[in-house]
Amino acid sequence: MTATVLSAAGPLRVGSTVASIPSPPFRDLALGPLSFRMYGLMIALGVIAAVWIARRRYSSYGGDPEDITTIALVAVPAGLVGARLYHVITDWPDLYSDGRWWPKAFMIWQGGLGIPGGVLLGAIAGVVACRVMGISWRIVGDAVAPAIPVAQAIGRLGNWFNQEVFGRPTDLPWGLRIDPQFRPRDYLTSPTFHPTFLYEGLWNLGLAGLIVWASGRLVLRRGRWLAVYVAGYGLGRLWVEALRSDHANTVLGLRVNIWTSLIALAGGLLWLFWRGSPVDREATERLRSGTTMAQIIDGDGVRAPLVVPPAAGPGSADGPGSADGPGSDDESDPSDGQDPSVDAVPSDDPAQPGGAAE
């Protein structure tokens, strides 16, 4: 089977030497009778990479990696729906002013996925899936914390193929060369622009690397690595969004995505420092002394039993309520649906798992 490039901006030219980043001369890839949009392929590759990272990280916590795959089957479709809804809602006045909103709402292959909406609805679906499966959503969240920004970084390459989501004009050597038909009306004579999608992608890769590196040295309370991702992504998106030159709807003079980024940054920081320092110092010392994260979590935090024998209940010297066990923190997991004061299910916010993902 031969692969064919379907050009959308002229034939592929090799050997061009310009002080700028060229845009791809094609948007579609044909494999025999099948044609694939590069935008969609980049999203698919990002999802595959994220699931692979999360499976390995969750396994290092003592969890079953198949749980991650099951959750992804629910969270990924929900995330795509949320991403499209966010785009439809925030760009409604411009994209659907001609009244043909119904067919356009489903044309995701033309671009138009809002990451904030995708993360939000995907997270909600993931939490629901965790509760149904009887596992800790906080631990799952920490497992996927570095995986999500990796998926976003790969998915952002789809904007490169679509020649979209770029910033203001620039003459820097890493400026992105945009074909005239894709340039904003105010900058038709400007050939190169800030590759803001690339800036965001590199920021996300750095954020993922930071989480992986730090979680091999620190133990945070459960769910706090996910909070680091939320705050870190909000901060990065904030400065990247300020470089964008494309038209966007505004609220009080600021782009909608800037407001969304501020909310993510504030919410992530509030979650991270809720009830004091996010660092579990005792568990961190155990990690640094060679104790694995699976041993620190002690199994019960990943998939808690429905009934705990009285001798192993909270307050027992060697049960889940002991100082070192999964019940050491004061934040219980609401996924069990029972009264946390009843000696039935161990608390869900003990020492936060870390561990490296490869």
C-alpha positions in Angstrom: 0.0 0.0 0.0 1.4 3.4 -0.9 1.0 6.6 1.0 0.0 9.8 -0.9 0.0 13.3 0.3 -3.0 15.4 -0.6 -1.8 19.0 -1.0 -3.9 21.8 0.2 -1.4 24.6 -0.4 0.6 23.7 -3.4 3.1 20.9 -4.1 5.6 19.8 -1.5 8.9 21.7 -1.9 12.2 20.5 -0.5 15.3 22.5 0.0 13.8 25.9 0.8 16.1 27.9 3.1 14.3 30.6 4.9 14.7 31.9 8.4 11.3 30.7 9.5 9.3 27.6 10.2 7.4 26.4 7.1 3.8 25.4 7.3 3.0 21.9 6.0 1.8 22.0 2.4 -0.9 19.4 3.0 -3.7 18.7 5.5 -4.7 15.2 4.5 -2.9 11.9 4.3 -4.2 9.2 1.9 -3.5 5.5 2.4 -4.8 3.8 -0.6 -8.6 4.4 -0.7 -8.6 6.0 2.8 -8.0 9.6 3.5 -7.1 11.0 7.0 -7.1 14.6 8.2 -3.8 15.3 9.9 -5.7 17.3 12.6 -7.5 14.2 13.7 -4.5 12.0 13.4 -2.5 14.2 15.8 -5.4 14.1 18.3 -5.5 10.3 18.1 -1.7 10.0 18.6 -2.0 12.3 21.6 -4.6 10.1 23.1 -2.6 6.9 22.5 0.5 8.5 24.1 -1.5 9.7 27.1 -3.1 6.3 27.8 0.3 4.7 27.6 1.9 7.1 30.1 -1.1 6.9 32.5 -1.1 3.1 32.4 2.6 2.9 33.3 2.2 5.5 36.0 -0.9 3.9 37.5 0.8 0.5 37.5 3.6 2.0 39.6 1.0 2.9 42.2 -0.1 -0.8 42.4 -3.2 -0.3 40.2 -4.4 -2.4 37.3 -3.4 -0.6 34.1 -6.5 -2.0 32.4 -8.5 0.4 34.6 -6.9 3.3 32.8 -7.9 1.9 29.4 -11.5 1.4 30.6 -11.7 5.0 31.9 -10.2 6.3 28.7 -13.0 4.7 26.7 -15.4 6.9 28.6 -13.4 10.0 29.2 -11.9 10.5 25.7 -15.3 10.7 23.9 -16.7 12.9 26.6 -13.6 15.1 26.3 -14.1 15.5 22.5 -17.8 16.4 23.1 -16.8 18.9 25.7 -14.1 20.4 23.6 -16.5 20.9 20.7 -19.2 22.4 23.0 -16.7 24.9 24.4 -15.8 26.0 20.8 -19.4 26.2 19.7 -20.4 28.3 22.8 -17.5 30.7 22.9 -17.4 31.3 19.1 -21.2 31.2 18.4 -21.6 34.8 17.3 -18.9 34.5 14.6 -19.1 30.9 13.4 -22.9 30.6 13.2 -24.0 34.1 12.2 -25.4 32.8 8.9 -27.9 30.6 10.7 -26.3 27.3 9.5 -25.2 26.4 13.0 -26.5 22.8 13.0 -24.2 21.3 10.4 -21.3 23.4 11.4 -21.5 22.3 15.0 -20.4 18.8 13.9 -17.6 19.7 11.5 -14.8 19.0 13.9 -12.4 17.9 11.1 -12.2 21.6 10.1 -10.8 22.4 13.5 -12.5 24.0 16.5 -11.9 22.1 19.7 -11.6 24.0 22.9 -9.2 22.3 25.3 -10.7 23.8 28.5 -14.1 22.2 27.7 -12.5 18.9 26.8 -10.6 18.7 30.0 -13.6 19.6 32.1 -16.1 17.2 30.6 -13.5 14.5 30.2 -12.6 14.9 33.9 -16.3 14.6 35.0 -16.7 11.5 32.9 -13.5 10.0 34.4 -14.7 10.7 38.0 -18.0 9.0 37.2 -16.2 6.0 35.7 -14.0 5.7 38.8 -16.9 5.7 41.1 -18.7 3.1 39.1 -15.5 0.9 39.1 -14.9 1.5 42.8 -11.5 3.0 42.5 -10.0 6.3 43.7 -10.4 9.1 41.2 -7.7 11.1 43.0 -5.1 8.4 42.4 -6.3 8.0 38.8 -6.1 11.8 38.4 -2.5 11.8 39.7 -1.6 9.0 37.2 -3.0 11.0 34.3 -1.6 14.4 35.5 1.5 14.3 33.2 -0.3 12.3 30.5 -2.8 15.0 29.7 -0.4 17.8 28.8 1.6 15.3 26.6 -1.7 14.6 24.7 -2.3 18.3 24.3 1.2 19.0 23.0 0.9 16.3 20.3 -2.7 17.4 19.5 -1.5 21.0 19.0 0.5 19.8 15.9 -2.9 19.5 14.2 -3.1 23.3 14.3 0.2 23.4 12.4 -1.3 21.4 9.6 -4.4 23.5 9.6 -2.4 26.8 9.7 -4.4 28.1 12.6 -3.9 29.2 16.3 -0.9 31.3 15.6 0.0 34.7 17.1 1.0 38.2 16.1 3.4 38.8 13.2 7.1 38.4 14.0 10.4 38.4 12.2 12.1 36.1 14.7 13.9 33.1 13.1 11.3 30.7 14.5 8.4 32.7 13.1 5.8 30.5 11.4 5.3 31.1 7.7 1.5 31.2 6.9 0.0 31.0 3.4 -1.9 34.2 2.4 -5.3 32.6 2.5 -4.9 31.7 6.2 -3.6 35.1 7.4 -5.9 37.5 9.4 -7.3 40.3 7.4 -5.3 42.9 9.4 -2.0 41.1 8.6 -2.3 40.0 4.9 1.1 41.4 4.1 2.9 39.7 7.1 4.4 36.4 6.1 5.5 35.0 9.5 3.7 34.8 12.8 4.4 33.6 16.4 3.7 29.8 16.4 1.6 30.0 19.6 0.5 26.4 19.3 4.2 25.4 19.4 4.8 27.6 22.4 1.9 26.0 24.2 3.0 22.5 23.2 6.5 23.1 24.5 5.1 24.5 27.7 2.9 21.4 28.2 5.8 19.1 27.6 7.8 21.0 30.2 4.9 20.8 32.6 4.6 17.0 32.1 8.3 16.6 32.6 8.2 18.7 35.8 5.4 16.5 37.3 7.2 13.3 36.4 10.5 14.6 37.9 9.0 16.1 41.0 6.7 13.1 41.8 9.8 10.9 41.9 11.1 13.1 44.8 8.0 14.4 46.6 4.8 12.8 47.8 1.8 15.0 47.6 -1.6 14.4 49.1 -3.9 12.5 46.7 -5.2 14.5 43.7 -2.6 17.3 44.1 -0.5 16.4 41.1 -3.7 16.8 39.1 -4.0 20.3 40.7 -0.4 21.1 39.6 -1.4 20.3 36.0 -4.5 22.5 36.2 -2.7 25.4 37.6 0.3 24.9 35.4 -1.8 24.7 32.2 -3.7 27.8 33.2 -0.5 29.8 33.7 0.9 28.7 30.4 -2.2 29.2 28.4 -2.5 32.7 30.0 0.7 34.1 28.4 0.3 32.1 25.2 -3.2 33.4 24.7 -1.9 37.0 25.1 0.2 36.5 21.9 -2.8 35.3 19.8 -3.8 37.6 16.9 -6.8 35.8 15.6 -10.3 37.2 16.3 -11.9 36.1 19.5 -14.9 37.0 21.5 -14.1 39.1 24.6 -15.6 39.7 28.1 -14.7 43.0 29.7 -12.0 43.6 27.1 -10.3 40.2 27.6 -10.4 37.2 25.4 -12.7 34.4 26.7 -9.7 32.0 26.9 -7.8 34.4 29.1 -10.6 34.4 31.6 -10.8 30.6 31.4 -7.0 30.4 32.0 -7.3 32.7 35.0 -10.0 30.5 36.5 -7.9 27.4 35.9 -4.8 29.0 37.5 -6.8 30.2 40.5 -8.7 26.9 40.9 -5.6 24.8 40.6 -3.7 26.8 43.2 -6.7 26.7 45.6 -7.0 23.0 45.2 -3.3 22.5 45.6 -3.0 24.4 48.9 -6.5 23.5 50.3 -6.0 22.5 53.9 -2.4 23.6 54.0 0.8 22.3 52.4 0.2 19.7 49.7 3.4 17.8 50.6 3.1 14.7 52.8 6.5 14.9 54.6 6.4 11.5 56.2 5.6 9.7 53.0 8.2 11.8 51.2 10.8 10.5 53.6 9.7 7.0 53.0 9.9 7.5 49.2 13.4 8.9 49.5 14.5 6.0 51.7 13.6 3.5 48.9 9.9 2.7 49.6 7.9 2.3 46.4 4.8 4.2 45.8 2.8 1.0 45.6 4.0 0.3 49.2 3.2 3.8 50.4 -0.3 3.5 49.0 -0.5 0.0 50.4 -3.1 -1.2 47.8 -6.2 0.0 49.7 -6.0 3.4 48.2 -6.3 2.1 44.6 -9.3 -0.2 44.9 -10.8 0.0 48.4 -12.7 -3.0 49.8 -16.4 -2.4 50.4 -16.2 -3.7 53.9 -13.2 -3.4 56.3 -13.0 -5.8 59.3 -13.3 -3.9 62.6 -9.7 -4.7 63.5 -8.4 -3.0 60.4 -10.7 0.1 60.6 -9.7 3.7 61.0 -7.8 4.2 64.3 -6.3 0.7 64.2 -2.6 0.6 64.7 -1.9 -1.3 61.5 -5.1 -0.6 59.5 -5.9 2.0 56.9 -6.3 4.6 59.5 -2.7 4.3 60.7 -0.2 7.1 60.3 1.4 5.5 57.3 -1.6 3.9 55.6 -4.0 5.2 53.0 -6.3 6.7 55.6 -3.6 9.0 57.0 -5.1 12.1 55.4 -8.3 13.8 56.5 -9.9 13.9 53.1 -12.1 11.0 52.4 -13.1 9.6 49.0 -16.8 10.3 48.3 -16.8 7.6 45.7 -18.0 4.9 48.1 -21.2 6.8 48.8 -21.1 5.9 52.5 -20.8 8.0 55.7 -17.1 8.6 56.2 -17.7 8.4 60.0 -18.7 4.7 59.6 -15.9 2.2 60.0 -16.5 0.8 56.5 -14.2 2.3 53.8 -10.7 3.7 54.2 -10.1 7.4 53.6 -9.1 8.3 50.1 -6.6 11.1 50.5 -3.5 9.6 52.1 0.0 10.2 50.9 -0.1 11.3 47.3 1.4 8.8 44.9 4.3 9.9 42.7 6.6 7.8 40.6 8.1 8.2 37.2 6.5 7.5 33.9 8.6 6.4 31.0 
